[in-house]
Amino acid sequence: MRVDAGALRMSVHRDARGGEDVLIELAGELDAPGRRCLRDQIAELLGRGGAIVTVDVGGLRRVDIPGLAALLRADLLLRRVRGSLEIRSATPAFLELVTATGLTGRLRLLPAPPIPRPPAGTAVRSARGEAILPADAAVSPGAGSALPLGEGALPGGVGAAVGGPDPGSASGVGG
């Protein structure tokens, strides 16, 4: 379910396995209409009891003291019904606000989920549709094949030396 409220976009995902856990993804700004929307969503979840509600704040552009207070209220309400609130993907600015307000340790903060990597040897496409080789790909051109020269490359496909002696200098020291 997706809800837009003020400058906030909120997506709510229920456990696909039929469990009680919920993921709420927040994007934009946790302004007054957004805080009311979050409060209403938490109130709807209270009747379930025992649910773990994970709030992903990685998409928030800005969080202020009232926004942080809304998350603390949600945590308190969920604890009363033996549920819990987890904050995921906290930005450096969010963490700084939590620290500055002395609330470190009060909210359960989780790291961002890992970004899935394509299987080894799988070509990835750029935004322009060009094939990009993954970092673990080995390049071994066959006989007669030519590799394009990159910027600053020397003939033969060898990159320019960095930090080596300059063969053209009298001292033999790079310069």
KAFENRA-V819634 format. One line per field, one symbol per residue. phi: phi as a letter, one per 30 degrees, with the letter a starting at -180 (. if undefined). psi: psi as a letter, one per 20 degrees, with the letter a starting at -180 (. if undefined). A space follows every 10 residues. Layout:
phi=???
psi=???
This chain:
phi=.cbcbicccb ccbceddidc dbccccbjbd dedddddded ddedddddii dccccccdcd dabceddddd dddddddddd cicacbccid dedddddddd dicdjdcdcc ddddddcdee iddccdddid dcddecdccb ddeidbcddd didcejicdd dcicdcdddd dicea
psi=ppppocjppp pppqpijjai qqpoppqcpm aghhgggggh gghhihihqj qpopoojhjp hppaghghhh hgggggghhh kkaqpppqkp rhhghggggh ikjpigqopq rqqqppqqqp ipqqprhjjq pppqhjpppn qrpiqpqqpr pjqrqjjpqq qpjrqoiiqh ijpq.
